[in-house]
């Protein structure tokens, strides 16, 4: 795993524009060839020592684990990508917007560390949320949730600082 690493990014075809936007962000790290395996779009970087370094910080004991040092350094672009990849905007009772970040692969202490970091870095309060796990009803999925005011504040913070791809604007529409 840690010899020489590259990064593979894969999304559904509906997010092709978003995938190509990420490819542009990666610049010379990402070769020009885009692949389309089984109704997906995929890009890959070259093997690079910095990617190997990141892999060592993220993959711990064979599983993805949030690294404080990586999340500590996130800026608006990093938070925007995290949200576009693992977040969703929903409306409670059809009216009240809230954002939920899926952090299902992380432990409760890791999620709480991310919540603290989120609050310190973005100055937005979060709550721990849970929802039904279809694979194991006895163990709910856990996530990070932003209430209405924090959702509005977060979306404004991202849109004021990041040129979001048009195909991903549905994650930022409050009406």
C-alpha positions in Angstrom: 0.0 0.0 0.0 2.7 2.5 0.9 5.3 1.8 -1.8 4.3 4.1 -4.6 0.8 5.5 -4.6 -1.4 7.3 -7.1 -4.9 8.6 -6.5 -8.0 7.3 -8.3 -11.1 9.4 -8.4 -14.4 7.9 -9.6 -17.9 9.3 -9.8 -21.1 8.5 -11.6 -21.6 9.9 -15.1 -23.9 12.6 -13.7 -20.8 14.0 -12.0 -18.6 13.9 -15.0 -18.1 17.7 -15.0 -17.2 17.6 -11.3 -14.7 14.8 -12.0 -13.1 16.9 -14.8 -13.0 19.9 -12.5 -11.0 17.9 -10.0 -8.7 16.7 -12.8 -8.1 20.4 -13.7 -7.3 21.1 -10.0 -4.7 18.3 -10.0 -3.0 19.8 -13.0 0.2 17.9 -14.0 -0.4 15.2 -11.4 -3.3 13.9 -13.5 -2.7 12.6 -17.0 -5.1 13.6 -19.8 -6.8 10.2 -20.2 -10.2 10.0 -18.7 -11.7 6.5 -18.3 -15.4 5.5 -18.4 -15.8 2.1 -16.7 -19.3 0.8 -16.2 -21.4 4.0 -16.1 -18.7 5.9 -14.2 -16.0 8.4 -15.0 -12.6 7.9 -13.5 -9.3 9.9 -13.4 -6.0 8.8 -12.0 -2.9 10.7 -10.9 0.6 9.7 -11.6 2.5 7.9 -8.8 3.9 10.7 -6.6 5.7 10.8 -3.3 3.3 13.4 -1.9 0.3 11.1 -2.6 2.2 8.3 -0.9 2.7 10.5 2.1 -1.0 11.4 2.2 -1.9 7.7 1.9 0.3 6.9 5.0 -1.6 9.6 6.9 -5.1 8.5 5.9 -4.9 4.6 5.7 -4.3 3.3 9.2 -4.5 -0.4 10.0 -6.1 -1.0 6.6 -8.9 1.5 6.9 -9.6 5.1 6.0 -9.1 7.3 9.1 -9.4 11.1 9.2 -6.0 12.6 9.8 -6.0 15.7 12.0 -3.0 17.1 10.2 -4.8 16.9 6.8 -8.1 18.2 8.0 -6.4 21.0 10.0 -5.0 22.3 6.8 -8.3 22.4 4.8 -9.3 25.7 3.3 -12.6 26.6 1.6 -11.7 24.5 -1.4 -11.0 21.5 0.7 -14.2 21.9 2.7 -16.2 22.4 -0.6 -14.8 19.2 -2.0 -15.5 17.3 1.2 -19.0 18.6 1.1 -19.5 17.8 -2.6 -18.1 14.3 -2.1 -19.6 13.3 1.2 -22.3 15.8 2.1 -25.9 16.4 1.2 -28.4 19.2 1.5 -31.9 18.3 2.6 -34.9 20.1 3.9 -36.6 19.1 7.1 -40.4 19.2 6.7 -39.8 20.4 3.2 -38.6 23.9 4.4 -35.7 24.0 6.8 -32.3 23.4 5.1 -29.6 21.4 6.7 -26.4 19.8 5.6 -25.3 16.3 6.6 -21.8 15.0 6.1 -21.6 11.2 5.9 -18.8 10.0 8.1 -20.0 6.4 8.4 -16.5 4.9 8.0 -15.2 6.8 11.0 -15.3 6.0 14.7 -17.2 8.2 17.1 -14.0 9.7 18.6 -12.8 10.5 15.0 -16.2 12.1 14.1 -16.0 14.2 17.3 -12.5 15.3 16.4 -13.7 16.3 13.0 -16.6 18.2 14.5 -14.3 20.1 16.8 -11.9 20.8 13.9 -14.9 21.9 11.7 -16.1 24.3 14.4 -12.6 25.7 15.0 -11.7 26.0 11.3 -15.0 27.2 9.9 -16.5 28.7 13.0 -19.7 26.7 12.5 -21.4 24.6 15.1 -22.2 21.0 14.3 -24.2 18.2 15.9 -23.8 14.5 15.7 -26.5 12.8 13.7 -27.5 9.3 12.9 -29.7 7.5 10.4 -30.7 3.9 9.7 -28.1 1.5 8.4 -29.7 -0.8 5.9 -26.9 -3.3 6.3 -27.2 -3.5 10.1 -30.2 -1.9 11.7 -28.7 -2.3 15.1 -25.7 -0.1 14.3 -26.8 3.3 12.9 -24.7 5.4 10.5 -23.2 8.4 12.1 -22.6 11.8 10.6 -22.0 15.5 11.1 -25.0 17.8 10.7 -25.3 21.6 10.4 -28.6 23.2 11.4 -30.4 25.9 9.3 -28.3 28.9 10.3 -25.1 27.0 10.1 -26.0 25.5 6.7 -26.7 29.0 5.3 -23.5 30.3 6.8 -21.5 27.3 5.4 -22.9 27.6 1.9 -22.2 31.3 1.7 -18.7 30.8 3.0 -18.1 28.2 0.2 -19.8 30.2 -2.6 -17.9 33.4 -1.7 -14.6 31.6 -2.1 -14.9 28.7 -4.5 -15.8 28.5 -8.1 -18.2 25.5 -7.8 -18.8 23.5 -11.0 -22.3 24.3 -12.3 -23.3 20.6 -12.2 -22.7 20.6 -8.4 -24.7 23.7 -7.7 -27.7 21.6 -6.6 -25.8 21.0 -3.3 -25.8 24.8 -2.7 -29.4 25.8 -3.6 -31.3 26.9 -0.6 -34.7 27.4 -2.4 
